[in-house]
Amino acid sequence: MSIPSSGFVRRARRLPRALRRRALKRYYRAQLEQPLDPNLAAFAAYWYRGYGCNPAAIHEKLRELVPEIRGVWIVERAHVDDLPSGIEYVVPGTRAYYRLLARAKYLVNNVNFPNEVVKREGTVHVQTHHGTPLKKMGLDLREAFVAGSRMDFDLLIRRCERWDYSVSANPFSTEIWKRAYPTRYETLEVGYPRNDVLANATDADSARIRAELGIEPGSCAILYAPTHREYESGFVPRLDLESLAASLGPDFRVMRRIHYFYRGDEPRSAGANAVLDVSRHPSIEELCLAADVLVTDYSALMFDYAVLDRPIVIHAPDWEDYRRLRGTYFDLLAEPPGVVTRRTEELVAAFRSGSFRSPDAARLRAAFRSRFCALEDGKAAERVVRAVWLENAPAGEGGGAPATSRERIEA
C-alpha cells in the first residue's frame, strides 16, 4: 500500500509490547486524520481466520464488476498460508493493519470489527452475517444461560451502529436482524453471496471435488457437520461416526466437519471404514457439493445446503438442552428440512431404509427451501456489489488498479 510510514512506529517494533501497543494506537489515530482512499476496501471473515464466506464471494464479484477497487484482507498470521493465490492481505496488529482500517472507504466483514475500529465519516461498513439464524443472536441473547453472561450488550450495539448495510439471506433473517441488532442500517435482502457457488454448480463440479477428496463414484457421501455449543468447554461427540460408517458399509462414505471453534479436537479415525475428516478443508461449499446428504444438528449450514435440494437429516439427541441453554427462533423438530433422528440406531435405519430421501422427506425439504432459499439464484453477490459500489457510487469516483498477485503489505 502506498501510504507513508512513520519513523516512531518503525522504532516501536523494538519496544516492550505495552509501549508498542500505545505507539500503534497513536499511529492509528494519525492515520484517521488522513484522507480516505475511495478505491480501497478492507475484507475480513470469522475473526480474521482467513478468506471465505460472504465477504469472499463479494470480493470475487467486486473484482469482476468494479476492478478499480483494491480489496485487502485481514488475516491472522497462522492462516496466511491458506490464502488463495492473488489475495492481498495484512496481519492484525501491524502498521499495515491500522493503516488499512483507517484509510479504507469500505469495510466488509461477516462478524463485527473490534471495538477500537473508528467509524469515519465517509466510510461504508457492510455486515454480511454468516448464517440464517436458528439460534438466538444479538440482543436476543440477554437471557441466554451462558452467551448472555459473556457479552457486553452496550458494546455490541456500539459495534452495530457502524453498519451501513446488513446482508440478509431471506425475509426470516431480515426480521431477526432488525430485532437482534436494532440500529440504523440498510438491509440488503438479496440471498447469501456465499451460496452463489452452490446455486451455479454443475454435476461436473461435484464430480471433480468428490474425486479430489477420494470419494468413490457411486457411493453415498454423508457430510456430518454439528454446530458449536458455547456452554461446553470443548468438542463433545454426540455421534459415533466410526460405528455409523461400519454399520452402513462400503456403499456409504462419511465425512466429518468439526466446527472451527473446535479445531484441534478432531477425533482420529482408524480402521477399514475410517471416517474422512474434512474439518480443515478450506471450503465448506466444496464439501457441500461433494456430499449427497447433510447430517447436522442445529448448524446454519442446513440453510445453505438446502440450496442444492439434496437430502438433509437432522440428528438432534440434545434438542431440549440446546433450545433451553442457547435459545432458538423456531422449533426445528416441528419444521425440519427432512428426516429427524434422536438416536444413532434411528440414523442408521434412515439410511438403510432410504427414508432420508423419501417423498415425505422431499416435501419437508421443499417447504424449508420455500421459506429460506427463495432468493438463492446464484446472483446474490452481484446484487450486493451493485447496491454498495455501483448504484450509490458518487460520480467521478474510480481510478487505481486491481491487485494482480498475492502481496504481503505489512511494511
C-alpha positions in Angstrom: 0.0 0.0 0.0 1.4 3.4 -0.9 0.8 5.0 2.4 3.7 6.8 4.1 5.3 5.1 7.1 6.1 6.7 10.4 9.5 6.7 12.0 8.3 6.4 15.5 6.2 3.4 14.6 9.2 1.7 13.0 11.1 2.2 16.2 8.1 0.9 18.2 9.0 -2.6 16.9 11.8 -2.7 19.4 9.7 -1.5 22.4 8.0 -3.7 25.0 4.6 -4.9 24.0 2.6 -2.4 26.0 4.6 0.5 24.7 4.4 -0.8 21.2 0.6 -1.1 21.5 0.5 2.6 22.6 2.6 3.6 19.6 0.4 1.7 17.2 -2.7 3.4 18.7 -1.1 6.8 18.1 -0.2 5.7 14.6 -3.9 4.6 14.0 -5.1 8.0 15.3 -2.7 9.8 13.0 -3.9 7.7 10.0 -7.5 8.6 10.8 -6.6 12.2 10.0 -5.5 11.2 6.5 -7.9 11.2 3.6 -9.9 8.0 2.9 -8.9 6.0 -0.2 -12.1 5.8 -2.3 -10.7 2.7 -4.1 -9.7 0.7 -1.0 -11.8 -2.0 0.6 -10.9 -4.0 3.8 -12.3 -7.5 3.9 -12.4 -9.9 6.8 -14.3 -13.1 7.9 -14.6 -15.2 11.0 -12.5 -13.0 13.3 -9.6 -12.9 10.8 -9.5 -16.7 10.3 -9.0 -16.4 6.5 -10.6 -16.0 3.2 -14.2 -17.2 2.9 -17.9 -16.9 3.4 -20.0 -14.0 2.1 -17.1 -11.5 2.1 -15.0 -13.7 -0.2 -17.9 -14.1 -2.6 -18.5 -10.4 -2.6 -14.8 -9.8 -3.2 -14.7 -12.1 -6.2 -17.7 -10.4 -7.8 -16.2 -6.9 -6.9 -13.0 -7.7 -8.8 -15.1 -8.7 -11.8 -17.5 -5.7 -11.8 -15.5 -2.9 -10.2 -11.8 -3.8 -10.8 -10.6 -0.4 -9.8 -11.4 -1.3 -6.1 -8.4 -2.7 -4.3 -9.6 -5.4 -1.9 -7.2 -6.2 1.0 -7.9 -9.0 3.5 -7.2 -9.0 7.2 -5.9 -12.5 8.1 -4.2 -13.9 11.3 -0.6 -14.9 10.6 -1.5 -18.6 11.3 -3.9 -18.6 8.4 -1.8 -16.7 5.8 -0.6 -19.8 4.0 -4.2 -20.9 3.4 -4.9 -17.8 1.3 -5.7 -18.3 -2.4 -3.1 -17.0 -4.8 -3.6 -13.3 -5.7 -5.1 -12.2 -2.4 -3.6 -9.2 -0.9 -3.5 -9.2 2.9 -2.4 -7.6 6.2 -1.8 -9.2 9.6 -3.8 -7.9 12.6 -1.8 -5.7 15.0 0.6 -4.4 12.4 1.1 -0.9 11.0 -0.4 -2.0 7.7 -3.5 -3.3 9.6 -4.2 0.0 11.3 -3.4 1.9 8.1 -5.9 -0.2 6.2 -8.7 0.2 8.8 -8.1 4.0 8.9 -7.9 4.7 5.2 -10.2 2.2 3.5 -13.5 3.6 2.4 -15.2 0.2 2.5 -15.1 -2.3 5.4 -16.7 -5.7 4.8 -17.0 -8.4 7.4 -19.2 -11.3 8.4 -18.8 -10.5 12.1 -18.1 -7.2 13.8 -14.8 -5.5 13.6 -13.1 -4.9 17.0 -14.3 -2.2 19.4 -11.3 0.0 18.6 -12.2 0.5 15.0 -13.5 4.0 14.4 -16.4 4.7 12.1 -15.2 7.6 10.0 -17.4 9.9 8.1 -17.5 8.7 4.5 -16.7 5.0 5.3 -19.1 2.3 4.3 -19.5 -0.7 6.6 -21.1 -3.9 5.1 -22.1 -6.5 7.6 -22.8 -9.8 5.7 -23.5 -12.1 8.7 -22.6 -15.8 8.3 -25.8 -17.8 8.5 -29.5 -17.9 8.7 -30.2 -17.8 12.5 -31.8 -20.8 14.1 -30.1 -20.0 17.4 -30.7 -16.7 19.3 -28.4 -13.8 18.3 -27.6 -10.3 19.3 -29.8 -8.7 21.9 -32.0 -11.8 22.0 -29.1 -13.5 23.9 -29.7 -11.3 27.0 -31.5 -14.2 28.7 -29.2 -17.0 27.4 -27.7 -19.2 30.0 -24.0 -18.8 29.0 -23.8 -16.5 26.0 -25.8 -13.8 27.7 -23.4 -13.6 30.6 -20.3 -13.4 28.4 -21.5 -10.5 26.2 -21.4 -6.8 26.8 -24.6 -5.7 25.0 -23.8 -2.0 25.2 -20.6 -2.6 23.3 -22.4 -4.8 20.9 -24.8 -2.0 20.0 -21.9 0.4 19.6 -20.3 -2.0 17.1 -23.5 -2.5 15.2 -24.0 1.3 14.9 -21.1 1.3 12.5 -23.1 -0.7 9.9 -24.4 0.9 6.8 -25.6 -2.3 5.2 -26.8 -5.6 6.6 -27.0 -8.5 4.1 -29.9 -10.8 4.6 -30.5 -14.3 3.0 -34.3 -14.3 3.4 -37.2 -12.4 4.9 -37.0 -14.5 8.1 -33.4 -13.4 8.7 -34.3 -9.7 7.9 -36.8 -9.7 10.8 -34.4 -11.4 13.2 -31.6 -9.0 12.4 -33.8 -6.0 12.9 -34.8 -7.2 16.4 -31.4 -8.6 17.4 -29.4 -5.6 16.1 -31.7 -2.6 16.3 -29.5 0.1 14.9 -29.8 2.2 11.7 -28.7 0.4 8.5 -30.0 -0.5 5.1 -31.0 -4.1 4.7 -29.9 -5.9 1.5 -32.3 -8.8 1.4 -30.7 -10.4 -1.6 -29.8 -14.0 -0.7 -26.3 -15.1 0.6 -23.4 -14.4 -1.7 -21.6 -17.5 -0.4 -24.4 -19.6 -1.8 -23.9 -18.5 -5.3 -21.4 -21.2 -5.9 -24.0 -23.8 -4.8 -26.7 -22.4 -7.0 -24.5 -22.2 -10.0 -22.7 -25.6 -9.6 -22.8 -28.3 -12.1 -22.7 -32.1 -11.8 -19.1 -31.9 -13.2 -18.2 -29.6 -10.3 -19.4 -32.1 -7.8 -17.7 -35.0 -9.5 -14.4 -33.1 -9.6 -14.5 -32.3 -5.9 -15.5 -35.9 -5.0 -12.5 -37.2 -6.9 -10.2 -34.7 -5.2 -11.5 -36.0 -1.8 -11.1 -39.6 -2.8 -14.9 -40.4 -2.6 -15.6 -43.4 -4.7 -18.0 -43.0 -7.7 -21.5 -44.3 -6.9 -21.1 -44.2 -3.1 -23.4 -42.1 -1.0 -21.3 -39.3 0.6 -22.6 -38.2 4.0 -21.4 -34.8 5.4 -21.7 -34.7 9.2 -21.4 -31.1 10.4 -22.5 -30.4 14.0 -22.7 -26.9 15.4 -20.8 -25.2 18.3 -22.2 -25.2 21.8 -20.8 -22.3 23.8 -21.9 -23.8 27.1 -19.4 -26.6 26.7 -15.7 -26.3 27.1 -14.7 -28.4 24.1 -16.0 -30.7 21.4 -18.3 -33.4 22.8 -19.1 -36.2 20.2 -22.7 -37.0 20.1 -22.5 -39.5 17.2 -20.1 -42.4 16.8 -19.2 -41.9 13.2 -16.9 -44.9 13.1 -19.8 -47.2 14.2 -22.1 -45.4 11.7 -19.7 -46.0 8.8 -19.2 -49.6 9.8 -23.0 -50.2 10.1 -23.7 -48.7 6.7 -20.9 -50.5 4.8 -18.9 -49.6 1.7 -21.8 -48.0 -0.2 -21.6 -45.0 2.1 -18.7 -42.6 2.7 -18.8 -40.5 5.9 -17.2 -37.1 6.1 -16.7 -35.3 9.4 -16.6 -31.5 9.6 -16.0 -30.3 13.2 -16.9 -26.6 13.9 -13.9 -24.3 13.5 -14.1 -23.3 17.2 -13.1 -26.9 18.0 -10.1 -27.1 15.6 -7.6 -29.4 17.3 -10.3 -31.5 18.9 -10.9 -33.6 15.8 -11.1 -37.3 16.7 -8.7 -39.7 15.0 -10.2 -42.2 12.6 -8.9 -45.8 12.2 -9.9 -49.0 10.6 -11.2 -50.2 7.2 -14.3 -47.9 7.4 -12.3 -44.9 8.6 -14.2 -41.6 8.5 -12.8 -38.9 6.2 -12.0 -35.9 8.5 -12.6 -32.8 6.4 -12.5 -30.3 9.3 -9.6 -28.4 7.9 -10.7 -28.4 4.3 -10.7 -24.7 3.3 -14.1 -24.6 1.5 -17.3 -25.7 3.2 -19.0 -25.0 -0.1 -16.9 -27.6 -1.9 -17.7 -30.1 0.9 -21.4 -29.4 0.3 -21.1 -30.0 -3.4 -19.3 -33.3 -2.7 -22.0 -34.6 -0.3 -25.1 -36.5 -1.3 -26.7 -35.8 2.1 -26.1 -33.5 5.0 -26.4 -34.7 8.6 -26.3 -31.9 11.2 -27.9 -30.9 14.4 -28.5 -27.2 14.7 -25.9 -25.7 12.3 -26.8 -22.9 10.0 -25.2 -25.0 7.3 -28.6 -26.6 6.8 -30.0 -23.4 5.3 -27.1 -23.2 2.8 -27.1 -26.9 1.9 -30.8 -26.7 1.2 -29.9 -24.6 -1.9 -28.7 -27.8 -3.5 -32.1 -29.5 -2.9 -30.3 -32.6 -1.6 -31.5 -34.6 1.4 -30.9 -33.3 4.9 -31.1 -35.3 8.1 -31.4 -33.5 11.5 -29.7 -35.6 14.2 -30.8 -34.0 17.4 -30.1 -36.0 20.5 -29.9 -33.0 22.8 -32.5 -30.7 21.3 -34.2 -29.8 24.6 -30.9 -28.9 26.2 -29.8 -26.8 23.2 -33.1 -24.9 23.0 -33.1 -24.2 26.7 -29.4 -23.2 27.0 -28.9 -21.3 23.8 -32.4 -20.5 22.6 -33.8 -20.8 19.1 -36.2 -18.9 16.9 -38.3 -21.8 15.8 -39.0 -25.5 16.7 -36.6 -27.3 14.3 -38.0 -30.7 15.1 -41.5 -29.5 14.2 -40.4 -27.8 10.9 -37.3 -29.7 9.8 -35.8 -29.8 6.3 -36.0 -33.6 6.3 -35.9 -36.7 8.5 -35.3 -36.2 12.2 -33.4 -38.8 14.3 -32.6 -38.7 18.0 -30.5 -41.9 18.4 -27.7 -43.5 16.4 -29.8 -46.5 15.5 -32.5 -44.2 14.1 -29.9 -42.6 11.9 -28.6 -45.9 10.7 -32.2 -47.0 9.9 -32.9 -43.8 8.0 -30.0 -44.6 5.6 -30.6 -48.3 5.4 -34.3 -47.9 4.6 -33.8 -45.0 2.3 -36.3 -42.9 4.2 -33.8 -40.0 4.2 -34.6 -39.5 0.5 -38.3 -40.5 0.7 -41.2 -38.4 -0.8 -42.1 -37.3 2.7 -38.6 -36.0 3.3 -38.7 -34.3 0.0 -41.9 -32.5 0.9 -40.4 -31.3 4.2 -37.3 -30.0 2.3 -39.5 -28.2 -0.3 -41.3 -26.3 2.4 -38.0 -25.4 4.1 -36.5 -24.2 0.8 -39.5 -22.1 0.1 -39.2 -20.4 3.4 -35.4 -19.9 3.5 -33.9 -20.3 0.0 -36.2 -18.4 -2.4 -33.7 -15.7 -3.1 -30.8 -18.1 -3.8 -30.5 -17.8 -7.6 -26.7 -17.5 -7.9 -26.7 -13.7 -8.2 -26.6 -12.6 -4.6 -23.0 -11.3 -4.7 -23.7 -9.3 -7.8 -26.7 -7.7 -6.1 -24.6 -6.6 -3.1 -21.9 -5.2 -5.3 -24.3 -3.2 -7.4 -26.1 -1.9 -4.3 -22.9 -0.8 -2.4 -20.4 0.1 -5.2 -22.4 0.9 -8.3 -25.8 2.2 -7.6 -24.7 4.5 -4.8 -21.2 5.5 -6.1 -20.7 9.3 -6.4 -19.9 10.5 -9.9 -16.2 10.7 -10.7 -15.1 8.0 -8.2 -12.7 5.5 -9.6 -9.1 5.0 -10.6 -6.4 2.8 -9.2 -5.6 -0.7 -10.3 -6.6 -4.1 -9.0 -4.1 -6.3 -7.2 -2.7 -8.9 -9.6 -0.8 -11.1 -7.2 -0.8 -12.0 -3.6 1.2 -9.5 -1.7 2.1 -9.2 2.0 1.7 -5.5 2.5 2.9 -5.3 6.1 5.8 -2.8 6.0 
